[in-house]
């Protein structure tokens, strides 16, 4: 028998750790090659970790809700192969028993006792399992934790933030109080120097919510908490402005009706409107590149790559935004393949973390739900997001060489929300108009 070390796999260049959500297999279970062993989560996506070997799971080295570094050993699998494993098996280091006669044993055992766990469900903020663990070990209550100013992404509390808080709290507790000597009773007593405490903004009391016996209380899942934090942070960061344009996409609709059958037969893919919208946006970004920027303090960072995210609704009701990298370099067939592949794997929770990162512009299709327009929230750190509404048949005025006529046309609204810190109305309005122009000027004879 040999033992194989299952490592937490690398999930992308910018992903260094993941949280264990659930062990699908338990110690003693038999595993086939490519069987899912556990489910993990990053800040962006949930995914499964398959086993590259067949065998028996004999030990798990990470608990559920624990944060694990990429490359760390998370489980030991016993295989049928002869010989020793090519990788050293990580063994847990057990503490040696403390002899009864060693002084201080009672104090050590008392110090090792952990305080009662904190109920984090009462907080509106998201805390990583590592931060929760440190808070529990240090006896930090929920009120104290909510007052810590986070330095992480979206204002989250990092390991360094909570450790610095623990350090400052110990300093405040350990400050000695000097007593005034009796001989100098007439002199004013010296006051101990207290550390200057950074004033925290007063936390507004949460509104009282009345819950009756017939109401159902549903706890947010991990992804919904992340979405909630991200949306609030975006509104607090960027002054949102939305511009609207109505576009006549009759030629586009008729062209798709004409080619969709032959395209699916030839390419094995269904062509939707989404890749067409992405192509128009990529062209408009090339014309007006200052919409493809991010903000860093007082600096505007102009992005070289055009990476377009497309918001996709999941079966759970949550939202995820897979990103098509270098969308301007793909033709319509390539965009269609990318859109269909990412949408399918998003619904199956098979996206890789890198496939939801580094977007520079986002499109959301509110028309999928029958909505004609929307005012989307910017996907930070981007500065603009486009909502495409439902395509509806409407009477419209058509200008001809013989005069104006009223005809039935396929019309749709485009809504662009943008960050007014760096995108003025002229740029925002011109950009959404440029996208509409590309859609309206669609060549009805185009071949793909």
C-alpha positions in Angstrom: 0.0 0.0 0.0 1.1 3.6 -0.7 -0.1 6.9 0.6 -0.9 9.8 -1.7 -1.0 13.4 -0.5 -3.9 15.4 -1.9 -2.9 19.0 -2.3 -5.1 22.1 -2.5 -4.7 22.8 -6.3 -3.6 26.1 -7.8 -6.8 27.9 -8.9 -5.3 31.0 -10.6 -2.4 33.4 -10.5 -4.1 35.7 -8.0 -5.6 33.1 -5.8 -3.5 32.0 -2.8 -6.0 30.4 -0.5 -9.5 28.9 -0.3 -12.1 27.9 2.3 -13.1 24.3 2.7 -16.9 24.3 2.3 -17.8 20.6 2.5 -16.0 17.2 2.5 -17.9 15.1 -0.1 -15.9 12.0 0.9 -15.3 11.0 4.5 -12.4 8.9 6.0 -13.0 5.3 5.1 -14.7 6.1 1.8 -13.4 4.5 -1.4 -12.6 7.0 -4.2 -12.3 6.6 -7.9 -10.0 8.7 -10.0 -11.6 12.1 -10.8 -14.2 11.6 -8.0 -15.0 14.9 -6.2 -13.5 14.7 -2.7 -14.4 18.2 -1.3 -15.9 21.5 -2.2 -13.9 24.7 -1.8 -14.7 28.4 -2.2 -12.8 31.6 -3.0 -14.1 35.1 -2.9 -15.4 34.6 -6.5 -16.4 31.1 -7.2 -17.2 27.7 -5.6 -15.6 24.6 -7.1 -14.8 21.0 -6.5 -11.5 19.3 -5.9 -11.3 15.9 -7.7 -8.9 13.1 -6.8 -6.2 12.3 -9.3 -5.9 8.7 -8.0 -8.1 5.9 -6.9 -8.0 4.5 -3.4 -9.3 4.9 0.1 -9.5 8.2 2.0 -7.8 7.6 5.3 -7.4 11.1 6.7 -8.5 14.6 6.2 -6.1 17.4 7.3 -8.4 20.4 7.1 -11.8 21.1 8.7 -14.8 22.6 7.1 -14.8 26.4 7.1 -11.0 26.4 7.5 -8.9 28.6 5.2 -6.1 26.6 3.5 -3.2 27.8 1.4 -2.7 26.7 -2.2 -0.3 23.7 -2.3 -1.1 22.6 1.3 -1.8 18.9 2.0 -5.5 18.5 2.7 -6.0 14.8 2.7 -4.2 11.4 2.6 -5.4 8.7 0.2 -4.3 5.1 0.5 -3.7 3.6 -3.0 -3.2 0.1 -4.2 0.2 0.9 -5.8 3.3 -0.9 -4.4 6.2 1.0 -2.9 6.4 4.2 -1.1 4.7 7.5 -2.1 6.8 9.8 -4.2 5.7 12.6 -1.9 6.4 12.7 1.9 3.2 12.1 3.8 2.4 15.0 6.2 1.9 13.8 9.7 0.3 15.7 12.4 2.6 16.6 15.3 1.0 15.4 18.6 1.8 17.2 21.7 3.8 15.2 24.3 2.0 14.5 27.5 2.9 17.0 30.3 4.2 15.2 33.4 2.1 15.7 36.5 5.0 17.0 38.5 5.9 19.8 36.2 5.0 23.2 37.8 2.5 25.3 36.0 0.6 22.5 34.4 -2.7 23.8 35.8 -2.1 27.3 34.5 -1.3 25.9 31.1 -4.5 23.8 30.9 -6.5 26.8 32.0 -4.9 29.1 29.4 -5.7 26.6 26.7 -9.4 26.8 27.4 -11.2 28.8 24.6 -13.9 31.3 25.3 -17.5 30.7 24.3 -18.0 31.0 20.5 -19.3 34.2 19.0 -22.5 34.2 17.1 -21.4 35.8 13.8 -24.8 35.4 12.3 -25.9 38.6 14.1 -23.4 40.7 12.0 -24.1 42.2 8.6 -20.4 42.1 7.7 -18.5 39.2 6.2 -15.7 37.7 8.1 -13.4 34.9 6.9 -13.1 31.7 8.9 -9.5 32.7 9.9 -10.7 36.0 11.3 -13.5 34.3 13.1 -11.1 31.8 14.6 -8.7 34.5 15.9 -11.7 36.4 17.4 -12.9 33.3 19.2 -9.4 32.6 20.6 -8.8 36.1 21.7 -12.3 36.6 23.2 -13.2 39.4 20.9 -17.0 39.9 21.0 -19.1 40.8 17.9 -19.4 44.5 18.8 -15.6 44.9 19.0 -15.2 43.0 15.7 -17.7 45.2 13.9 -15.7 48.3 15.0 -12.5 47.1 13.4 -11.6 49.1 10.3 -10.8 46.6 7.5 -7.9 47.1 5.1 -8.8 44.2 2.8 -10.7 44.1 -0.4 -14.1 45.8 -0.1 -13.2 46.9 3.5 -13.0 43.4 4.9 -11.1 42.7 8.1 -7.9 40.8 7.4 -5.7 38.7 9.6 -3.3 41.7 10.1 -6.2 44.0 11.0 -7.5 41.8 13.8 -4.0 41.0 15.1 -3.2 44.7 15.3 -6.5 45.2 17.2 -5.5 42.5 19.7 -2.1 44.2 20.1 -3.7 47.6 20.8 -6.2 46.2 23.2 -3.4 44.5 25.2 -1.5 47.8 25.4 -4.5 49.6 26.7 -5.1 46.9 29.3 -1.4 46.8 30.4 -0.9 50.6 31.0 0.2 50.9 34.6 -1.5 53.5 36.9 1.0 55.4 39.0 0.1 56.1 42.6 0.8 59.5 44.2 3.4 59.2 47.0 2.2 60.2 50.5 5.0 62.7 50.9 3.8 64.6 47.8 0.2 64.6 48.8 -0.1 68.3 48.1 1.2 67.9 44.5 -1.2 67.0 41.8 -1.2 63.3 41.0 0.3 62.3 37.7 -2.1 60.8 35.3 -1.2 57.7 33.3 -0.5 58.3 29.7 -3.3 56.7 27.7 -2.8 55.7 24.1 -4.5 57.9 21.6 -7.4 55.9 20.2 -8.5 56.5 16.7 -12.1 57.7 16.8 -14.5 55.3 15.1 -17.6 56.6 13.4 -20.6 56.0 15.5 -22.3 52.9 14.3 -25.9 53.5 13.4 -28.4 51.2 15.2 -30.0 48.7 12.9 -33.6 49.3 12.3 -36.0 47.2 14.4 -37.6 44.5 12.2 -40.9 43.1 13.3 -41.2 39.4 12.8 -44.5 37.7 13.1 -45.2 34.0 13.6 -45.9 33.5 10.0 -42.7 35.0 8.7 -39.8 32.9 7.5 -36.2 33.9 8.4 -33.7 32.9 5.8 -30.0 33.2 6.5 -27.9 34.6 3.6 -25.5 32.0 2.1 -21.9 32.8 1.6 -22.2 34.1 -1.9 -25.2 36.3 -1.1 -23.2 37.9 1.7 -20.3 38.6 -0.7 -22.7 40.1 -3.2 -24.4 42.3 -0.6 -21.0 43.6 0.6 -19.8 44.3 -2.9 -23.0 46.2 -3.9 -23.0 48.4 -0.8 -19.3 49.1 -1.3 -19.8 50.1 -4.9 -22.5 52.6 -4.1 -20.4 54.0 -1.3 -17.4 54.3 -3.6 -18.8 55.7 -6.9 -21.4 58.4 -7.5 -23.6 56.5 -10.0 -25.2 58.2 -13.0 -27.2 56.3 -15.6 -27.8 57.3 -19.3 -30.4 55.7 -21.6 -30.6 55.2 -25.3 -33.3 53.5 -27.4 -31.9 51.5 -30.4 -33.6 50.1 -33.5 -32.2 46.6 -33.8 -34.6 45.3 -36.5 -31.8 44.4 -39.0 -29.9 42.6 -36.2 -33.0 40.6 -35.2 -33.8 39.6 -38.8 -30.2 38.6 -39.5 -30.0 36.3 -36.4 -33.3 34.7 -37.4 -31.8 34.0 -40.8 -28.5 32.5 -39.7 -29.1 30.8 -36.4 -30.2 27.5 -37.9 -27.2 27.1 -40.2 -24.8 28.4 -37.6 -25.9 25.9 -35.0 -25.7 23.1 -37.6 -22.2 24.1 -38.7 -20.6 25.2 -35.3 -22.6 23.1 -32.9 -23.4 26.3 -30.9 -26.5 28.4 -30.5 -25.9 32.1 -31.4 -27.6 34.4 -28.9 -27.7 38.2 -28.8 -25.1 38.3 -26.0 -22.0 37.8 -28.2 -23.3 40.4 -30.6 -23.7 42.9 -27.7 -20.2 42.1 -26.5 -18.8 42.7 -30.0 -20.5 46.1 -30.2 -19.2 47.1 -26.7 -15.6 46.1 -27.6 -15.7 48.3 -30.7 -17.2 51.2 -28.7 -14.4 50.8 -26.1 -11.8 51.0 -28.8 -13.4 54.3 -30.0 -13.7 55.7 -26.5 -11.0 54.0 -24.4 -11.5 56.3 -21.3 -14.5 54.2 -20.4 -12.1 51.2 -19.9 -10.4 52.6 -16.8 -10.1 52.1 -13.0 -9.5 54.6 -10.2 -6.7 54.4 -7.7 -7.0 57.4 -5.3 -6.4 60.4 -7.6 -4.9 58.2 -10.4 -6.9 57.0 -13.4 -5.5 53.7 -14.7 -6.3 53.2 -18.4 -6.5 49.5 -19.2 -4.8 48.1 -22.2 -6.9 44.9 -22.4 -10.6 44.8 -23.1 -12.0 42.1 -20.7 -15.7 42.1 -20.7 -17.7 40.5 -17.9 -21.2 39.2 -18.5 -23.5 38.9 -15.5 -25.1 35.5 -15.2 -27.9 34.4 -12.9 -27.3 31.1 -11.1 -30.0 28.5 -10.2 -29.6 29.5 -6.6 -30.7 33.1 -7.5 -27.2 34.5 -6.9 -25.2 36.3 -9.5 -21.8 35.7 -10.9 -19.8 37.6 -13.6 -17.5 35.4 -15.8 -15.1 37.4 -17.9 -14.2 37.1 -21.6 -10.5 38.1 -21.8 -9.4 40.2 -24.8 -12.9 40.3 -26.2 -11.8 42.7 -28.9 -9.5 40.1 -30.4 -12.2 37.4 -30.9 -14.5 37.2 -33.9 -18.2 36.5 -33.5 -17.7 32.7 -33.6 -15.1 32.9 -30.9 -17.3 35.2 -28.8 -20.2 32.8 -29.2 -18.2 29.9 -28.1 -16.8 31.8 -25.1 -20.2 33.1 -24.0 -21.9 29.6 -24.2 -19.0 27.9 -22.4 -18.8 30.3 -19.6 -22.6 30.5 -19.1 -22.8 26.7 -19.0 -20.0 26.2 -16.5 -21.3 29.1 -14.4 -24.6 27.3 -13.9 -22.8 24.1 -13.0 -20.4 25.9 -10.6 -17.4 24.8 -12.7 -15.8 28.2 -13.3 -12.2 28.7 -12.3 -11.4 31.7 -10.1 -9.3 33.4 -12.9 -12.4 33.3 -15.1 -14.2 35.8 -12.9 -11.3 38.2 -12.4 -9.7 41.2 -14.1 -12.8 42.4 -16.0 -12.6 46.0 -17.3 -16.3 46.4 -18.3 -19.5 44.5 -17.5 -22.7 43.8 -19.5 -25.9 42.6 -17.7 -28.9 41.4 -19.7 -32.0 42.6 -17.9 -34.1 41.7 -20.9 -33.8 38.0 -20.0 -36.4 38.7 -17.3 -38.7 40.7 -19.6 -37.4 44.1 -18.3 -37.1 46.9 -20.8 -34.4 48.8 -18.9 -32.5 49.0 -15.7 -30.1 51.0 -13.6 -27.3 48.5 -12.8 -24.7 48.9 -10.0 -21.1 49.3 -11.1 -18.9 46.2 -10.7 -16.0 47.7 -8.8 -13.2 48.5 -9.6 -14.6 49.1 -13.0 -16.2 52.5 -13.8 -19.2 51.5 -16.1 -21.7 48.8 -16.6 -24.2 48.4 -19.5 -27.7 46.9 -19.1 -29.4 45.7 -22.2 -33.2 45.5 -22.1 -35.8 43.2 -23.8 -36.3 43.6 -27.5 -39.9 44.6 -28.2 -41.9 45.3 -31.4 -43.0 48.9 -31.4 -44.4 51.4 -33.8 -41.6 53.8 -34.8 -41.1 56.7 -37.2 -38.9 55.9 -40.1 -37.4 58.6 -42.3 -37.4 57.8 -46.0 -36.6 59.7 -49.2 -40.3 60.0 -49.7 -41.1 61.3 -46.2 -41.6 59.9 -42.7 -43.6 56.7 -42.2 -44.6 54.7 -39.2 -43.6 51.1 -39.2 -43.3 48.1 -36.7 -39.7 47.9 -35.6 -37.7 45.8 -33.1 -36.6 48.3 -30.4 -34.6 48.0 -27.2 -33.2 50.2 -24.5 -29.5 50.4 -23.4 -28.8 51.7 -19.9 -25.2 52.7 -19.0 -24.4 53.3 -15.3 -21.0 55.0 -14.8 -18.8 56.5 -12.1 -19.2 60.2 -12.2 -15.8 60.8 -10.5 -14.1 60.0 -13.8 -16.8 59.6 -16.4 -18.7 62.7 -17.3 -22.1 62.8 -19.0 -20.5 63.6 -22.3 -18.4 60.5 -22.3 -21.0 58.3 -20.7 -23.7 59.4 -23.1 -21.5 59.2 -26.1 -20.4 55.7 -25.3 -23.9 54.2 -24.9 -24.9 56.0 -28.1 -21.9 54.5 -29.9 -22.9 51.0 -28.8 -26.4 51.7 -30.1 -25.0 53.0 -33.4 -23.0 49.7 -34.0 -26.2 47.6 -33.3 -28.4 49.8 -35.5 -25.9 49.7 -38.4 -25.8 45.9 -38.4 -25.1 44.4 -41.9 -28.1 42.2 -42.7 -26.0 40.4 -45.3 -23.1 39.6 -43.0 -21.7 36.0 -43.2 -20.0 34.2 -40.4 
